[in-house]
């Protein structure tokens, strides 16, 4: 599983230590910056998956930094939680209007912060998946507009059902679905479709997208439960 990188931007060492400790404990890779200029330089140089951003910073203020990040096409998709001593409603509204995804006032619960980071990151991931016309996973490229799939640049001749099945699983990669769930989602109201139909289509799909269908990289089986796409494929 890919480790998510978080940048904590705050000029209070105790807050940075508290946030960094709790996020690191949950498996995040955490870096920090003590002022807006340092943070902006790092954001432009490195790739971060999340920002925990204080409102009151030396130099570039948190709201201005948030605005800069949101106006840059290379960074606008980074989820942001504003973390600040100011709890007034007007500050919260300003932060959200500038593009922050969530807002927490100090003092805060470290467990709640971790939960909010995960929730915002999950929503951002789902939003990105829904907005993308083209999905890429491993050597596969799935085009929603043309209903086409390529593997290492080679066109695959998937049926419409196989395409819908692959797209549904890739859009929800990591989540395991039973045969009945896939029938409801992919086949919908088609008559005379049995759960074993899913197995047949998965087998046909694997024959095209997998290098070794007997040891699949993409569409995996959770024994006794169902099928899923490995998020790290």
BELBEL-V132942 format. One record per helix or strand of 2 or more residues. SS is the DSSP state (H for helix, E for strand). FROM is the first residue (numbers start at 1). TO is the last residue. If there is no record, write none. Layout:
ss=SS from=FROM to=TO
ss=SS from=FROM to=TO
This chain:
ss=E from=5 to=9
ss=H from=13 to=25
ss=E from=29 to=33
ss=H from=36 to=45
ss=E from=50 to=54
ss=H from=62 to=71
ss=E from=79 to=84
ss=H from=89 to=97
ss=E from=102 to=105
ss=H from=110 to=131
ss=E from=134 to=137
ss=E from=140 to=143
ss=E from=148 to=151
ss=E from=154 to=156
ss=H from=160 to=171
ss=H from=179 to=187
ss=H from=196 to=209
ss=H from=213 to=215
ss=E from=219 to=222
ss=E from=226 to=229
